[in-house]
Amino acid sequence: MPKMRYVILQQQQALQFVEMPEEYAYQLSALNLRLNKEIDKLTADNVPDLPLAVAECDALELLREGYTLESGIDYINRLERAFAAIQESHYPLIALLTEIRALQAQLEQWYEEEAENAH
């Protein structure tokens, strides 16, 4: 069983919980902090609201109904779609998308290797 870490994100009063392979959790947190730093520079109308990474932990048990755990690959795919849809002309959005897609590719490879090892 692979070792997982959990990244806790906050958007206003709402919390999101993302399960990441241990070796990639820090990358998601760092990417999130960078995106939050850069997002105010985007001038497009359809810039997504981003949660802010507030914590990482090794174990997580959700105790309240309504909270769900999202897999890292699902979260990063959703993030990539949101940023790919931005119609930005004044800021080099490609740099942010490149960072998102790099982590996305690493996660895809990790999940493929885990699936192969499970057989």
Buried (B, 14 or more C-beta within 10 A) or exposed (E): EEEBBBBBBEEEEEBBBBBBBEEBBBBBBEBBEBBEEBBEEBEEEEBBEBBEBEEBEEEBEEEEEEEEEBBBBEBBBEBBEBBEEBEBEEBEBEEBBEBBBEBBEBBEEBBEEEEEEEE
